[in-house]
């Protein structure tokens, strides 16, 4: 009987010591100078030979785990696409007029046009100040083709042409180089029905009235 009592007492003493160690380990305040208490969820032990070295047990129940991303919802993405028109001419591209007869000149040059919408094109000529072509001169200037559909990412050759007639050469000074007489301005506009796309994604017309001043979105 005495032996049984001694065994029970020893077991209780061992259990009490183990619980005290566990309780101290997981309930004591965090001590910044004691690395073993940094993480209460991990089973750390201090190396018996060096208080600055900690070791970790590998119990599966407290091994680090990571949270995976899971889908929770989806948002549709929409985009407003406006008119896009690009004219690509060579750097310093010129239209050179060649003499067809004594008073008539003509010439053309070719650029590349890109659009995402059907368009109409036109050209106009402005004579340079100081150039005297005479009192009866006249002109004709244009583009070919003047209308076309969306180029769908490809290029559309755009010929810019000009004719002069009734030119009086008496007021012009001969030069070894071509004489700079003016500038051709090329203009373009969409040919779809007005307001077809003005409502944008919101379905309201107009989208911006007046345009926003404090935000780009």
Residue, then its C-alpha position, 0 to 999 in steps of 0.5 A: x500500500x505504501x508503495x502504491x502511494x509513493x508511485x501515485x505521489x511521484x506521478x502527480x509531482x511529475x505531472x505538476x512539473x510538466x503542467x507548470x512548464x507548459x503554463x509558464x511557456x504559453x502564459x508568461x508575458x512576452x520577454x523581448x530578451x528571451x527568444x523562446x517566448x516570441x511566438x506562443x503558437x510555436x513549440x520552442x525550446x532554449x538550448x541548454x548550453x546556450x541561452x541565445x540558441x533556440x530550437x524547434x520541435x516538429x509537431x505537425x499540429x503547430x507547423x507553420x501554415x499559409x493561407x491560400x487566396x480563394x475567389x470571392x467575386x468577379x467584376x466585369x471590366x468595360x472600356x470606352x473606346x473613342x475615335x482614333x485617327x493617325x496620319x503617318x507622313x515621312x519626316x519633312x515630307x514635301x509635295x513637289x509641283x512639276x511644270x506641266x505647261x508654261x502656266x500649269x503645275x501639278x504634283x502628289x505625295x503619299x502618306x499612310x492613314x490609320x483609323x478605327x472608324x469610317x472617315x472623310x478627308x479633305x485638304x486645303x492650300x495656304x500660300x506663303x506670304x511674299x510668293x506672287x503667283x500672278x493675278x489669275x492663278x488658281x488651284x485645286x487640292x485634295x486627297x484620294x481616297x477622300x472616304x474609307x472605312x476603318x483600316x482595322x489596324x492596317x494602313x490606308x495609302x492616302x494620296x495628297x495632290x495639288x494642281x496650279x494653273x494660270x501661274x505668272x512666272x514673271x514675278x518669281x525668281x529662279x532658284x537652283x532649289x525648289x521654291x517653298x510656296x505654301x502649305x497643304x493642311x489635311x483635315x479629317x472627320x468621322x462619317x458615322x451618324x452624330x452621337x452614335x457613340x457619345x453615350x459611352x458606357x454609361x448610356x447617358x448623353x453627353x458623357x461629360x458636360x462640362x468636361x471633368x476638371x478635377x479627375x481623369x476618371 
